[in-house]
Amino acid sequence: MATMNFSIPDEVKEAFNREFAGQNKSAVVARLMRRAVEEAEQQRQREEAFAALTEGRPERPSLSNAAIAELRDAGRP
């Protein structure tokens, strides 16, 4: 298992110690770090999906607002 050293503000340390008193703080930090990594990965995937979806947008045909309204009205009973 690896060891990491980093500095945090005193108030964050104090709040962390209060919130997680009696718990294995190394396990808590590892769980929080895993969660942060997963969230960063999900954000990267969302950004890649958005880029892929919007990449070809200029080449796709578009409709005017009037044409959209006409199609919407045509689909209503």
C-alpha positions in Angstrom: 0.0 0.0 0.0 1.3 3.5 -0.9 1.6 6.5 1.4 0.7 10.0 0.3 1.5 13.3 2.1 -0.3 16.5 1.3 -1.3 19.6 3.1 -4.9 20.7 3.9 -6.4 23.7 5.7 -6.6 23.2 9.4 -10.4 23.7 9.4 -10.8 20.9 6.9 -8.7 18.6 9.0 -10.6 19.5 12.2 -14.0 19.0 10.4 -12.8 15.7 9.0 -11.6 14.4 12.4 -14.9 15.4 14.0 -17.0 13.8 11.2 -15.1 10.6 11.0 -14.1 10.2 14.7 -13.7 6.5 15.6 -13.3 5.4 12.0 -10.3 4.2 10.1 -9.4 7.6 8.5 -7.1 5.9 6.0 -10.0 3.8 4.8 -12.2 6.9 4.7 -9.7 8.9 2.7 -9.1 6.0 0.3 -12.9 5.6 -0.3 -13.2 9.4 -0.9 -10.3 9.3 -3.3 -11.8 6.3 -5.2 -15.1 8.2 -5.5 -13.3 11.3 -6.8 -11.5 9.3 -9.4 -14.8 7.6 -10.5 -16.5 11.0 -10.7 -13.6 12.5 -12.8 -13.8 9.5 -15.1 -17.5 9.9 -15.5 -17.1 13.6 -16.2 -14.4 12.8 -18.9 -16.8 10.2 -20.5 -19.6 12.8 -20.5 -17.4 15.3 -22.1 -16.2 12.8 -24.8 -19.8 11.8 -25.5 -20.9 15.4 -25.8 -17.9 16.1 -28.2 -18.8 13.1 -30.3 -22.5 14.1 -30.5 -21.8 17.7 -31.4 -18.8 17.0 -33.7 -20.9 16.5 -36.8 -23.6 19.0 -35.9 -22.7 21.6 -38.6 -23.1 19.0 -41.3 -26.5 17.8 -40.2 -29.5 19.4 -41.7 -31.4 21.9 -39.5 -34.9 23.1 -39.5 -36.3 26.6 -39.0 -38.4 27.4 -36.0 -41.4 27.7 -38.3 -40.7 24.2 -39.8 -40.4 22.7 -36.3 -43.7 24.3 -35.2 -45.4 23.0 -38.4 -44.2 19.5 -37.8 -45.2 19.7 -34.1 -48.7 20.9 -35.1 -49.0 18.2 -37.8 -48.4 15.5 -35.2 -51.2 16.8 -32.8 -54.7 15.3 -33.1 
